[in-house]
Amino acid sequence: MRRSTREYETALLVDGEVLVIEGIVYRGRTMLDEEGAERFAPLERWATTVAESLGRPVTWRAEAKNEPEARGTARPGEVLQNRLAL
């Protein structure tokens, strides 16, 4: 069976602001599985990698149709955090 996907507006934030490093804006559209416990795992991994690189917490968020769907915060040196569905 083919999985269904959904488009999300996604972003990484530091101190409440969209992250920008050397002109690269960490915000865009991402296709993720529409259902399932691990649908936001790619965003968690992305935030964790960036948090490790920066040495500070990075928050990820996903919105669909301008409505918050989920968000979480990755901290350097920590394992993936449980996501908070909004």
N, C-alpha and C positions, 0 to 999 in steps of 0.2 A: 504494500500500500504506500502511496506517495504521501509524504508529509505536506501539510499546508503551512505556508509561511505568511508572515505579516511584516509590513514595513514600519519601522520605528524611527523616530527622530532620536538620535543618541548623542551624548556628549560626555566628556570627562571634565570635571571641575576641580579647581584647587581654590580654597578659601571662597567658595561660592561663585567663582567666575570661570567661564569656559577657558580651558587651558590653551595657551598659545606658546609654542616653543619654536624659535627661529622662523617665525612666519607661518608655521603650520598650525592651523586651527583644529583642535580635537573635537569636532562636531560634524555630524553628517547624518545620512540615512543608512540604515542597516536592515537587511532582511534576516529575520530570525524565525525559528519554528513558532507557530502560533500557540501551541500548547506544549505542556511537558515541564517537569520540574527543573530541567537543565536549560530551558530556552534562553536564559540570560547569562549562562556560563561564559560565552565568548566575551561579553562586556566585562564580567568579573576578571577574566584572565587579562584582558587589555588594561584594565585599571591597575591590576596587581603588577604587571610588567612596568607600567609607567611609574607607579609609586616606588617600586624598587629602584628605578633609575633616578628618580628625583630625590629619594630619601625622605619623602613626606606623604601624608595621606592624600589619596585621590578619590573623588566621588564620581561614580558613573550614574547616568540616568537614562531612562528610555520612556519616550512618550509616543502615543499613537493618537492621531486625530486631535492633537493639541491637548490631550488628557494624560496626566501622569500614569504610567503603568507600573514602573518599579525603579528602585534606586538602591545603591549600596556604596559602602566605602571600603577601599582597600588601603591597608597600612603596610609600610615596608616591614618585612620580617614576619608577617602573620600569614596564616593559611587563609584560603578564601573564606570570606564572611558570608553568613546566611543573608540572602537578599530580603529586602523588605518590600512586599507588594503593597502598593498604595491603593 
